[in-house]
């Protein structure tokens, strides 16, 4: 059974990402480090999949991720090729983005969320070995990404490849998801978890406020602060996650929204930035400034509306990738077989059948004379003499 609290966390993370990309407020990244939370939840799910099916879980996870990307690429890659993107073998990275696939001047921004899928693919590929190491040496394995990030940020390894930088930044959150799945975070006593979270939070915030980036205190520009602050957030938000949250579904609108966004998370994430980019110059043409409150509010509503439209059009691809029955809007209550049978209308008698039954009853009454009416049945032929005795004598031999 799904943990609706974790579904709610993913729902909040997706909403926060979309709103942040429209508004651009750095404070949102501090209040809710959405990307690290999404990687932690994904790590927990990946560990569960590996436990169920072993290494083949990697192929299944890739099968669920890539089709939504291919739909996006089928529309945007031809458009970019027609508007100046050189055709080269690197275009094939749109099929399997283990590195940033090429984009032209407008596609680079509209399709910038591809980095998340790139990191996700690498983390999925590394998970069988990482989970094996984690269960044999939990603390050293968990600390390894943070040590790698320290080495890079302090200049010991300044020219590290992008993939290694991303492992240092987000793979620690992924492995905190391993710890959540294995119950390690839940088993931590409050005397350990809360001081650890407070220490990490203080260290992360201290680094953020003393090493702000070009956009102020935006976590996306402060890698070390991002990783440490996010670890503190995950320890509390996921480490003390309730086993279930039935109250989510007691609010029908909230429960349906949580279900829809969880089932369409990848579609929403991949497509939303293109609408943000498209609407930004339109706001300027109308006369709204970049910080105009009304303009920002209208853009948020329009982005969610457009994302809703594209989700209706292509979101069902996520159902096919997960081998579910495709739905335009997920989460519709489905009646059980017993409920459908109970509500099925009774089959009416064929036209004219009622008159035949009445006539047959009248003939039976005339043939038998006065007395209770009898339902006509098959004629009875008297059994031959001795048949009953032979049947009785042979009954014991069956």
Buried (B, 14 or more C-beta within 10 A) or exposed (E): EEBBBBBBBBBBBBBBBBBBBBBBBBEBBBEBBBBBBBBBBBBBBBBBBBEEEEEEBBEBBBEBBBBBBBBBBEEBBEEBBEEEBEEEEEBEBBEBBEEBBBBBEBBBEBBBBBBBBBBBBBBBBBBBEBBEBBEEEBEEBBBBBBEBBBBBBEEEBEEBEEEBBBBBBBBBBBBBBBBBBBEBBBEBEEEEBBEBBEEBBEBBBEBBEEBBBEBEBBBEBBBBBBBBBBBBBBBBBBBBBEEEBEEBBEEEEBBBBBBBBBBBBBBBBBBBBBBBBBBBEEBEEEEBEEEBEEBBEBBBEBBBEBBBEBBEEBBBBBBBBEEEEEBEBBBEEEEEEEEEEEEEEEEEEEEEEEEEEEEEEEEBBEEEEEEEEEEEEEEEEEEEEEEEEEEEEEEEEE
